[in-house]
Every structure is written in C-alpha cells, then in structure tokens.
Amino acid sequence: MRVEAEGRPVWLSLGAMLVAAALALGLLIRPELISAMPMTLRLPVIVLGVWALGAAFMQPLGLEFRRPWLRYATTPPASLAALGIFTLIVIVRAVWLA
C-alpha cells in the first residue's frame, strides 16, 4: 500500500508541536500567567490557547476535521497564527509579571 504525504513540511508540524508542548509545560509551572488576568481577558485567551495547542497537537497525528471551516481553523496558516499570538501573549505576561 502506498501512502502519499501531505504537502506540509514535517519540520513545520514538529516545530508547532514542540512550541505547544513548551507552552503547556510553562503554563503548568506558572499558571498565574493566565489566571491573574481579569475574567474579560482570561476567557478569550483560554479559548485561543485551546485552539492553538489543540491544533498544534492534531497536525502531527494526521487528524483533520471534515467540515471545511474547522479544517481551515486547525491547519496552517490559521493554526500557526493562533499559536504565534498565544505564544506572544504568554511571553508578554511572563515578562510583565517577572
């Protein structure tokens, strides 16, 4: 059986997964980066984090949604943009609280 690889480079998925793992570990160590935010900002950041980290872990596993808008939201470039924005928020909060 022959399986064709997708057009995305492997290093892109691996890099996104490593960044997501580092963010998840960092937030386990310092949860106050998000929990100290006001509720009106905390909920959108949590939703963005679930989207970004979930999509980053889905890609290397080869999981995809059937609906086009969900597939678009969980594949690059949308998922990488979400991961980048979430990473910047966490880094800014870490520098701000340091």
N, C-alpha and C positions, 0 to 999 in steps of 0.2 A: 504494500500500500504506500502510495506516495502522498506526502502532505506538503502543501505549499505554505511557505512562511508569509506572514503579512508584510506589508511594505514598511512598517516601522522598524527603525534600528533597535537592536537588542539593548544597547547601552542606554537608550532613552528610557525604556521601561525599568531597567535595573537602577539607573540613577534616581528616577522618581520614587522607586520603592525604598531605596536607601535613605533618601531625604525624608520620606514619610515615616520610616522606622525611627530615624533620629528625632524627628519632631514628637512622635508618640512617646518615646522614651524620655525626652526632655520634659514633656508635659506631665508624665508620671512622677518625675522627680520634683518639678516645680509647678504644681497645679495652680498656684496663685497668679500665674501669668494670665490666666483667663478668668479664674474665679474672683479675682479682685476687681474686675471690670463692672461697671454699672449694668443692670439687667438689660437695658435697652440696647447696649452694645454687645453684651455677652451672648445673647441668643443668636444673632446673625453670625457671630464668629464661630459659635459651636456648629451651626448648620454648614458654614463654609468649611470648617475643619472636617466634619463627617464626609462631606462631598469630596474634598481634596484627598484625604487619607484613604478613603474607601476606593476611589478611582485609581489611586496610585498602587494599591494592593491588588486590584482587579486585573489590571493590564498584564502583568507577568503571568497570571494564571490563565489568560486567554478567555476570560469571561466577558461576554457582551450582552447588552440588552437587545430585545427585539424591536422595541419602539424606537423610531429614528431620533426623536428629541432626547431620549435617555442615552442612546448610543453616542450622540454628539456630545452630551454633557460629561460622559465618562471616558472619552478618548481624547488624545491630543488634537488640537491645541487648547481646548476648553479646560480639560482636567489639569494640564500643566500650568495654565494661567491661574486657576484656583489654588493649586499647590504653591505657586510663587507668591500669591497675595497672602495666603495663610502663613507661609514662612516669614514674610516680611512683618506681618502683624506680631507674630511670636517673638521675632528678633527685636523689634522696636520695644515691645513690652519688657523683654528681658533687660535691655539696655536702660530703659526708663526706670525700672524697679531696682536696678543694681546700685 
